[in-house]
């Protein structure tokens, strides 16, 4: 176990790939909003991925949302 009494000399970068599936109704209307995201913290109205507070979580995704839409061709593979 590392000891940090004298400070931190550097950091090791790590990253993750996460999948989120937003619902689409029977008319083809997608609800792509933070409210539908697994990583949205309802109690604090914030994103668990970036820690940002979301302004309109029931209508949009946050301006700092790290999620990128997947290409439909990739999903079919």
C-alpha positions in Angstrom: 0.0 0.0 0.0 1.4 3.4 -1.0 1.9 6.1 1.6 1.3 9.7 0.7 2.4 11.6 3.8 5.0 13.5 1.8 2.6 14.1 -1.2 1.9 12.6 -4.6 4.7 12.6 -7.2 2.5 11.7 -10.2 -0.7 9.9 -11.3 -1.4 6.8 -13.4 -4.0 7.5 -16.1 -6.8 5.0 -16.4 -9.9 5.1 -18.6 -13.1 3.1 -19.0 -15.6 2.4 -21.8 -19.2 2.4 -20.6 -22.4 1.5 -22.4 -25.7 3.3 -21.9 -28.9 2.4 -23.6 -31.5 5.2 -24.0 -35.1 4.0 -24.5 -37.0 4.5 -27.8 -40.8 4.4 -27.8 -42.9 2.5 -30.3 -43.1 5.6 -32.5 -39.3 5.8 -32.8 -38.9 8.7 -30.4 -35.7 8.4 -28.4 -35.5 9.8 -24.9 -31.8 10.8 -24.7 -31.6 12.6 -21.4 -29.7 12.3 -18.2 -32.9 11.1 -16.5 -32.7 8.0 -18.6 -29.0 7.4 -18.0 -27.7 4.7 -15.5 -25.0 7.1 -14.3 -27.3 10.0 -13.4 -27.6 10.5 -9.6 -31.2 11.6 -9.0 -30.7 12.7 -5.4 -27.9 15.2 -6.2 -28.9 15.9 -9.9 -25.4 15.1 -10.9 -23.5 12.8 -13.3 -21.6 9.9 -11.7 -19.2 10.0 -14.7 -18.0 13.6 -14.5 -19.4 14.9 -11.2 -21.2 17.8 -12.9 -24.6 19.1 -11.9 -27.1 18.7 -14.7 -29.4 21.7 -15.4 -32.3 20.0 -17.3 -31.9 16.3 -16.7 -35.4 15.3 -17.9 -34.9 17.1 -21.3 -31.3 16.9 -22.3 -27.9 15.4 -21.6 -25.5 17.7 -19.7 -23.2 20.0 -21.6 -20.2 18.1 -20.2 -21.5 14.6 -20.8 -18.6 12.3 -21.8 -20.9 9.8 -23.7 -20.6 9.7 -27.5 -23.4 8.3 -29.6 -22.4 4.9 -31.2 -22.7 4.5 -34.9 -25.7 2.4 -35.8 -23.5 0.3 -38.1 -21.3 -0.6 -35.1 -24.3 -1.7 -33.0 -25.4 -4.1 -35.7 -22.1 -6.0 -35.7 
